[in-house]
């Protein structure tokens, strides 16, 4: 028979309090309940789980082996709920903003600058969500999205943040032996299948370059491509400035100075309507536009 969900989460709260105080009476005082109500809820939980959680004594209770095994998971779950509630609702009204950003923009460009945002706006709590692809902006969710691609259509309002410049990067032992574009063909080239601008466009500007013997490896994100290049698995395309942080952190080295290509896609900040943003979202938008102004 499949396990049935616990019908009352309050049973878990009562169980944790009784385990902490080693007394049903102590749990009753903490939870502002009667000892009889505590005992009743513990009994209901034990019946549901088909296991005895406490050994009852005349004045105290102690956890059984099953109860002791169950307790850490219950405490973790309750703590997770409390931590999330404090993070989301423990600030002044309008002092939080939730942003969903493409993964490479979030990890490589935005995260290293969060301290600057916090210093400029110490009263705002930022909740950052990562994602590879566009999300339906008409659904309930984050106030702001940072997306990558062509000019957004059907997304409400949008701001251009910056485009990208592509150039080959690799682990230093590989980069050191690359002196001509033809040398690239001797190595595996890591291609991001979801991007319109790629190795093919880069090689189009190299006279006489033959793609026929070139080995390609396809991935779906810059995070994966750069990580593979850092491990010596091949050569990736950096996509500056979005990938600058990861390129530096992974110790990647540019292969050929001067061999680069401007991409046809860009990063945009989008929202259903900029005029209806919360005060904290407006502050984040203003900060982000100022921080990216030098790239436009």
C-alpha positions, 0 to 999 in steps of 0.5 A: 500500500502506498504511503499516505501523506501526513494529514496535519503538519501541526503533528510534526510541530508537536512531535518536535516540541515534545522531543525537545522538552522530553515531556508532553507537559513541556511541549504543551507549555511551549505551544500553548496547548493542553497536555492532553491535546499534545498527547492526542496529536502525538498518538495520531501521528504514531497511528498514521506512521504505524510506529511508536515515536516515544517511550512514555514514563511517569513524568517524562518521555524519551524517543524510541529508535524510530522517533530519533531517526525521524526527528532530524528530518522533521527539524530540518523541514520546520527550520526550512519553513521558518527560514523561508518565511523570515526571508520572504516576509520578515522585511518591511513591505516592498523591501524584497525583489525577486529576479530570475536570470539566465544562469551564466548572467547570474553566476558570472556577472551578477553575483560578483556585483551583489555586494555593490547592490547591497551597499547601495540599497541596504534595505532591499532583500534580493531573491535570485533565481537561475534559469537557462531559458525564457519563462512565460512572463504572464504567469505569477512569479518574479517581478523581473527577468533577465533573458538572453536572445533577440529583441523581446516580443510579447514580454511587456517592457524591456531594457537592453543591458548588453550584447556579447563578444565571442572569442576562444578560451581554453585551459592554459596548456591548450591555449599556449599551443594555439598560434593560428586559427588552423590550430583550433581544428586540432582540438575539440570545439565546445559548441552551445547548441542554443545560441545563434552565434557560434563557431561557424560564424567565427570561422567564416571570417578566416580565409581557407578554414575547413570545418570538415575535420573539426570535432564538435561537442554540443552542450546547452549552456555557457556554464557547462562549456566553460567548465569543460574547457577549464578541465582541458576537454576542449576549447570553448567560446567566451561570451564577454562580458557575461562570462568574464567572471567565470572565465577568470574564476576558472583560470581560462586563457584566451587562445588568439588575440584579435580573433573575436566576433560580435554576437547577434543576441543580447541580454535584456531586463524584462517585466510585465510593466515597469510602471507597476514595479514595486519600489524595491524592483524599481531600485534594482532596475535603476541600479542594473541599468547604471551598472551596465551603462558602460557596455552599451 
